[in-house]
Amino acid sequence: MPIDTRQPAELARRATPAIAALFLTNGVAAGSWLPRLPEIQDRLDIGDAALGLTLVGGGIGGLIMSAYAGRIVARWGSRAVATIPTFALAAVLPVIAIAPVPGVLFLALLAVGALDGVIDVAQNTQAVELQDLRHTSVMSRLHAMWSIGLLSGGAIATLLARLEVDLRLQLAVTAVALVLIVLAVRPFLLPTAGHRGDAPPRVRRRRPSSATLVLVVVGVTATLAEMPLIEWSSLVVEERFDLAAAAAALGFVSYAAGMVVGRLGGDAVVDRIGLDHTRRLGAAVGFASVAVVAVSP
């Protein structure tokens, strides 16, 4: 790929809305079907345990792909990897609505998780490069765009469920929209060459440092707190309060709305009180909130 001679400020200006759109569309893809899990569960006629095992497919796919995502981005470049797998994701997404048995849904979610895992790494690589060009923190706001996409997708899914719009039609339209948006923003993403002609540079393997292990523990803990609220909030609200599936979907929407608020203000909080204090404050608020959810009458 030719060397890009444009000034960093111009590159950053062009790339900022494009990268934000990537995060937004990725969030919409996730939010488009999660609020309608009660409907999917009823269609498959399975219990909570079977549904839980089926949903694990997404986590397994993401876990497997996370081991290779860095190498894939290094070989092909973050721009290609942030966009091309989205086309495959758009093709798999409607399968969630037509899966006739839990096994097919498991395989579809496995593919969704794997594709999402590599897309996430590529998008965040673009975000880090953008942050370096701008010399200011933008990561939290970009992740806020993902949360806005999650909220938007969830709100639309909730509205369409109330209107009794078929999930198959909803996800088909969502898939087409994802493809069109990615095609539109791809030319404006930061150019990355990758190492397509050769193998990526070899990195000498080292034992993980204590700081790395601490980050792993923090990441696993955050995931354990986050994923049940994303995947199960609608089901829990439906069962605990005996609400219709369309109304119960608002449990997911409220969680996504909280993510938007927190992430939009995240960069300002980090700049004001620092990373360490932000982590501790966020953990404390998150712990207290989960406790309230667990005992709420």
ZIPECOR-V972917 format. One record per residue. N is the residue number from 1. SS is DSSP state (alpha for helix, beta for strand, coil for the rest). D_FIRST is the distance of its C-alpha to the first C-alpha in Angstrom with 2 decimals. Layout:
[[N:SS:D_FIRST] [N:SS:D_FIRST]]
This chain:
[[1:coil:0.00] [2:coil:3.83] [3:coil:6.49] [4:coil:8.62] [5:coil:12.00] [6:coil:14.25] [7:coil:17.16] [8:alpha:17.49] [9:alpha:20.53] [10:alpha:18.90] [11:alpha:16.06] [12:alpha:18.91] [13:alpha:21.12] [14:alpha:18.80] [15:alpha:17.77] [16:alpha:21.34] [17:alpha:22.96] [18:alpha:20.09] [19:alpha:20.19] [20:alpha:23.97] [21:alpha:23.98] [22:alpha:22.21] [23:alpha:24.94] [24:alpha:27.55] [25:alpha:26.79] [26:alpha:26.68] [27:alpha:30.10] [28:alpha:31.44] [29:alpha:30.66] [30:alpha:32.73] [31:alpha:35.49] [32:alpha:35.97] [33:alpha:38.06] [34:alpha:39.40] [35:coil:42.27] [36:coil:43.48] [37:alpha:43.94] [38:alpha:47.75] [39:alpha:47.47] [40:alpha:45.27] [41:alpha:47.76] [42:alpha:50.66] [43:alpha:49.06] [44:alpha:48.47] [45:coil:51.92] [46:coil:50.96] [47:coil:52.10] [48:alpha:50.27] [49:alpha:49.91] [50:alpha:48.33] [51:alpha:46.02] [52:alpha:45.00] [53:alpha:44.18] [54:alpha:42.13] [55:alpha:40.11] [56:alpha:39.30] [57:alpha:36.84] [58:alpha:34.28] [59:alpha:34.70] [60:alpha:34.46] [61:alpha:31.23] [62:alpha:29.69] [63:alpha:31.13] [64:alpha:29.81] [65:alpha:26.26] [66:alpha:26.28] [67:alpha:26.52] [68:alpha:23.19] [69:alpha:21.21] [70:alpha:19.85] [71:alpha:18.58] [72:alpha:17.03] [73:alpha:15.16] [74:alpha:14.11] [75:alpha:12.84] [76:alpha:11.17] [77:coil:10.53] [78:alpha:13.28] [79:alpha:12.24] [80:alpha:12.35] [81:alpha:15.39] [82:alpha:17.14] [83:alpha:17.22] [84:alpha:17.43] [85:alpha:20.44] [86:alpha:22.17] [87:alpha:22.71] [88:alpha:24.47] [89:alpha:26.39] [90:alpha:27.58] [91:alpha:28.87] [92:alpha:30.76] [93:alpha:32.24] [94:coil:35.00] [95:alpha:36.22] [96:alpha:37.70] [97:alpha:40.09] [98:alpha:41.18] [99:coil:41.40] [100:coil:44.98] [101:coil:45.55] [102:alpha:44.35] [103:alpha:42.57] [104:alpha:40.23] [105:alpha:39.60] [106:alpha:38.89] [107:alpha:36.23] [108:alpha:34.67] [109:alpha:34.60] [110:alpha:33.21] [111:alpha:30.20] [112:alpha:29.97] [113:alpha:30.15] [114:alpha:27.49] [115:alpha:24.99] [116:alpha:25.97] [117:alpha:25.61] [118:alpha:21.93] [119:alpha:21.25] [120:alpha:23.24] [121:alpha:21.27] [122:alpha:17.90] [123:alpha:19.66] [124:alpha:21.28] [125:alpha:18.11] [126:alpha:16.89] [127:alpha:20.43] [128:alpha:20.50] [129:alpha:17.37] [130:alpha:19.04] [131:alpha:22.29] [132:alpha:20.93] [133:alpha:19.69] [134:alpha:23.07] [135:coil:25.20] [136:coil:27.51] [137:coil:28.29] [138:coil:26.93] [139:alpha:26.83] [140:alpha:30.34] [141:alpha:29.89] [142:alpha:26.79] [143:alpha:28.86] [144:alpha:31.62] [145:alpha:29.51] [146:alpha:29.40] [147:alpha:33.16] [148:alpha:33.64] [149:alpha:31.88] [150:alpha:34.15] [151:alpha:37.14] [152:alpha:36.31] [153:alpha:35.76] [154:alpha:38.94] [155:alpha:40.96] [156:alpha:40.00] [157:alpha:40.81] [158:alpha:44.12] [159:alpha:45.03] [160:alpha:44.27] [161:alpha:46.31] [162:alpha:49.19] [163:coil:48.88] [164:coil:48.84] [165:coil:45.60] [166:coil:44.53] [167:alpha:41.80] [168:alpha:40.23] [169:alpha:39.78] [170:alpha:38.51] [171:alpha:35.74] [172:alpha:34.75] [173:alpha:34.35] [174:alpha:32.48] [175:alpha:29.99] [176:alpha:29.36] [177:alpha:28.97] [178:alpha:26.37] [179:alpha:24.19] [180:alpha:24.63] [181:alpha:23.87] [182:alpha:20.63] [183:alpha:19.45] [184:alpha:20.53] [185:alpha:18.83] [186:alpha:15.45] [187:alpha:13.81] [188:alpha:15.29] [189:coil:14.22] [190:coil:12.43] [191:coil:8.62] [192:coil:8.06] [193:coil:5.64] [194:coil:8.86] [195:coil:10.07] [196:coil:10.14] [197:coil:11.02] [198:coil:13.58] [199:coil:16.03] [200:coil:15.51] [201:coil:17.46] [202:coil:21.12] [203:coil:23.18] [204:coil:26.84] [205:coil:29.07] [206:coil:31.63] [207:coil:34.51] [208:coil:33.85] [209:coil:35.37] [210:alpha:38.21] [211:alpha:36.06] [212:alpha:33.63] [213:alpha:36.67] [214:alpha:38.09] [215:alpha:34.92] [216:alpha:35.10] [217:alpha:38.72] [218:alpha:38.00] [219:alpha:35.24] [220:alpha:37.54] [221:alpha:40.41] [222:alpha:38.49] [223:alpha:37.39] [224:alpha:41.00] [225:alpha:42.14] [226:alpha:39.49] [227:alpha:39.10] [228:alpha:42.83] [229:alpha:42.97] [230:alpha:39.96] [231:alpha:41.07] [232:alpha:44.84] [233:alpha:45.88] [234:alpha:46.72] [235:alpha:48.65] [236:alpha:50.58] [237:alpha:51.54] [238:alpha:52.65] [239:alpha:54.85] [240:alpha:56.25] [241:alpha:57.16] [242:coil:57.77] [243:coil:55.49] [244:coil:53.99] [245:alpha:50.40] [246:alpha:49.18] [247:alpha:50.88] [248:alpha:49.79] [249:coil:46.12] [250:alpha:46.67] [251:alpha:46.71] [252:alpha:42.99] [253:alpha:42.43] [254:alpha:44.36] [255:alpha:42.31] [256:alpha:39.01] [257:alpha:40.55] [258:alpha:41.37] [259:alpha:37.79] [260:alpha:36.67] [261:alpha:39.29] [262:alpha:38.53] [263:alpha:34.78] [264:alpha:35.02] [265:coil:37.26] [266:alpha:35.58] [267:alpha:33.50] [268:alpha:36.64] [269:alpha:38.75] [270:alpha:36.41] [271:alpha:36.30] [272:alpha:40.09] [273:alpha:41.41] [274:coil:38.56] [275:alpha:36.78] [276:alpha:39.80] [277:alpha:42.28] [278:alpha:39.99] [279:alpha:39.64] [280:alpha:43.40] [281:alpha:44.32] [282:alpha:42.01] [283:alpha:43.41] [284:alpha:46.95] [285:alpha:46.56] [286:alpha:44.81] [287:alpha:47.61] [288:alpha:50.31] [289:alpha:48.80] [290:alpha:48.46] [291:alpha:52.09] [292:alpha:53.22] [293:alpha:51.44] [294:alpha:53.08] [295:alpha:56.61] [296:coil:56.40] [297:coil:59.42]]
